[in-house]
């Protein structure tokens, strides 16, 4: 079974469907409030587990009711509790999400306990890095912790995937530890300085990121698909068409599909379509973790596309 280690965040998500996303200073009346579990780290851990990997997840949760619910839910998904760190005097993370009729979203996050995941705490779980075939990280925990995780994975020859979200500037010293960087268009624009609008500009941005030390760059372009570049070839993988209901969690499903495919020994050409299919299916349901597909759902979807 493929081994995937996720180091990252966990939140309780509060989502409201709205007819359109509000402008600055505007109030838009929406529908019912929906509470669910999210956070990029937790989403990716759950997605990888549903896609068939053995998963370990290193995360900080508050000693509060939200933390209890998240821990119970993660263990219910088959993710062991050995990486779930409970901290005092800090609330579990919370995200507020507005989703419009076309599935686009706006998200505000109160990180809470996620910011307590410092290298000293994460370092207590270093044996899990040695266990992993693939390490998957994001940017909702302190950057020094991400740097520690990537450096430790490099020492143990685990393949590293960094999903650079939410978007922020990153030093070359960190990027040089990344085997595969998976920004979306806006994140790639920030990190490369090249405005990404489609596959052609994505290729330019990917090369710029390779020049900064990343080994491979995989830029997700929504309905325009994915651009993969490793310095030797630039390959475009079209998106799978679906009727999007809510794009929340789609990027997390993509990253997890990629991690699972590679941890299982697949090639990039095999892992990327798996990731694309997982992301496409995640867009067809509302919520973050509630939208993440199983391996059986992904395989059925891919078979139907071929028939």
N, C-alpha and C positions, 0 to 999 in steps of 0.2 A: 504494500500500500504506500502511495506517495506521502512523504512527511512535509507538511507546511507549517512553519512557525510565523505567526503574526505578532508584531509588537506595535501597539497602537492604542486607540481610544475607544471608549464606550459611552454612550449617552442614552437618555430617554428622549425620544422625539415626540413633539407635539405638533401635529400637522392640521392645517385648515385648507380646504379646497376653496378657491376664489375664482370668479369669472375672469379676472385679469390681475396681473401682479401690480401692486400699488406703486405710484410714483412717489418721489420725495415729499413727505409731509401729508400724504393722502391716506385716508382710511377706506378700505374696500370691504364691504360685508361679504362674508363667505358662508360656507356650510357648517356641518358639524365638526367638532374637534375630535381628532383621532390620536390616541396615545399609542406609541409603539417603541421598540428598542432600535437604536441606531448607533452612530459613531462609526467613522470609517474603519477603524480597526475591528470592532465587533462585527460590522457588516461583512468584512472580508473574511474573518474567521468563520462565521456561519456559512457564508457562500462556499468557501473551500470545503467545509465539512459536508455540505449538501451535494457537492460535486464529486465526492468520493475520497477525499484525502483524510489522513489522520492528522489532526490539527492540534497545535498547542497555541495558547494565546496569553501574552504577557500584557497586563492592563492594570490600572489603578482604579478602584471603586471606593466611594465613600462608605462609611458604616451607617447607612441610612436605608430607608425602605426601597428607594430606587436601586441602590446597589444590591440589595437582597434579591430583588426581582430579576435584575440583569444576570446575576450569578446563577440563579436557579434556571433561567432560560438558557444560558450558555451550556450548562451541564445537561439540560434536557436535549440539546442539540448533539450531545456526544462529545463536547469539549471538556477535558478534565479541568479540575479546579486548581491544579498546581501552579498555574501562572497568574491567578486572580489575586491581586494584592489589595487588601482592604486598609484604608487609611483613616485616621481620626481627624475630626474638626474641619473636614472639607466635604462639601456635597458632591455626589455623583454628577457627572456632566449632563447638561440639558441642551437640546436643540429646538428652536422654534422655526417651523417650515410653512411657507405659503406655496401652494401649487395651483397653477392656473388650468384652464380648460384644455390646453394643449400639452399639458404635462411638464411645462417649464416651472422652475422653482426659485425661491429666494430663501436663504437659510441664515439664521443667526444662532451662534453657539455660546453658551456659558460653559467653559471647559471644566471647571471644578477640579475634581480629583485627577483628571487626565494630566494636568500640569504638575502633579506630584510624582509622575513617573520619571524620576531623575536617574542618571546612569548608576548611582550607587544601589538603588533598588532593583533596577533591571538586571544589573550585574549578578545578583543572587541567582538568576536563572540562566547563567551562561551555558550550563550543560544542555539546555534545550536548543541552543544555537548549533552545537556540535551534532545534535540529533537530526536537525532539519536538512532536507534536500534543497528546499527553497525558503528564504527569508523574505517576508513581505512587510514593508513599512510604509507609513504615510507621515503627514506633518501636523497631526493634532496632538502630539506630545512634544516635550522639549527637544530642540534640535541636537543638543549634546547627547541625548539618549539615542536618537536616530544614528548619529555618527558612531557611537559606541557599538550599536547593533551591526551596522554595515562593516565596521572594522573587524569585529569579532567573527562575523560570517566569512569574511575574506580569509582570516586565519584558518578557518575550518573547511574552506573550499565549498561552502554552501553558496548556491546561486542567489544573488540579491536582486529584488525588484523594489524600486522606490516609486510610489505614486505621489508626486510632489503637490499634494493638495492638503489644505487650502494653499493657494498660490502665494509664494514668498521667495525672496532672493535667497540663493544658496551659494556657499563658497565652493571653489574648485576642489578644495581638499576633501569635501564631502562627496561631490559628484564623481571624483576619481575612484570611489569605492563602490560605485553602482554598476552592476552588470546590465541592468535594463531599467531605463527611466521611462515612465508612462504618463507624461503630461497630456492634458487636453489642450485645445487650441490656445486658450487664454493663458494657461500655465506655461506652455511652450513659448508664447510671445514674451512673457515676462523674463523667462530664464535665458532666452536666446537673443532678445533684442530685435527679432524679426517678426513682423505682424503675420500671423498664421491665419489664412482664409480658406485654404484648401490643400490638396496634395502637393502642388508645386511649391508653395511657400512653406509647407510643412517639411519638405525635403531640405530646403535651405536651413530651416531652424534646426532640424535634426543634425545636420552636419555641423552646425555651430556648437551644438551640445556635445557632439563627439569630440570636437576640438577642445572642449573644456574638461575632457577626461572620462566622460561616460562611455562605456563599452558598446552599448546598443541603445537606440532611442525608438520608442514606439508611441507615436502621437495619435491620440484618439480624436476623431473629427465628427462625432455624432453621425448624422445620416450620410455623411460623405465617407464613412468607413475609418480605416486605420492605415497609417503610414509607418512602416518599419524600415529602419536604416541601421546598418552595422559598419558603415565605412567602405564596404565592398559592394553592396547592392542596396537599392531603395525599392521596397516592395509595397504596393498598395493593395489592401484587402477591403473590398466593398462591404458596406453594412448590410445586414439582413433586414428587409423591410417589414415593419410591424406597425400597428396602430398604437402610438404612444399614449398612455394614460397618465403616467407619472415617471419622470426620469430619475427621481431620487433612488439612489442605490445602484444605478446602471453602471457607473464607473467602478464601483466596488465589485460588482459581479464580473466585470471584464477582468479586473486585476486578479481576482481569485481564479477565474477560469484559466488565465495565463499561467498562474503559479501552479495550479493542479496539473495542467497539461505538461509543463516542463518538469515538475517533480516526478511525474510518472515516466519520464524518459522520452517524451515526445519532442519532435523538432519544432522550431518556431513556426514553420508552415502548418504544422498540425495543431499546435497550441493556440494560435491566434484565432482560427475559426471557432474553436471551442469557446474562447473568451468572447468573441463577437456574438455567438448564439446566446450565451448566458446573459450578456448585457441586453440584447434585444428582448428576451423574455422578461427581464426585470422591468422593462419599460411598459409592459402590458398590464401591470398590477400596481395598485397604490401602496405607498409605504416603502420603507427601506428593507428591513429584514423580511417583512411579509411578502415582498415581491421577488425574493431570491429563489431561483429555480433549483430543482433537484437534478441529479445527473440523468435520471430517466427522462425527465421533461426535455432536457437539452438534446439528448440523443433522438428522441421522438421528433423534435422540431427539425433537426438536421436531416433525418430520414425523409420527412415530408418535403423538404426543399429539394432533395435529390430525385424524388419520384415525379 
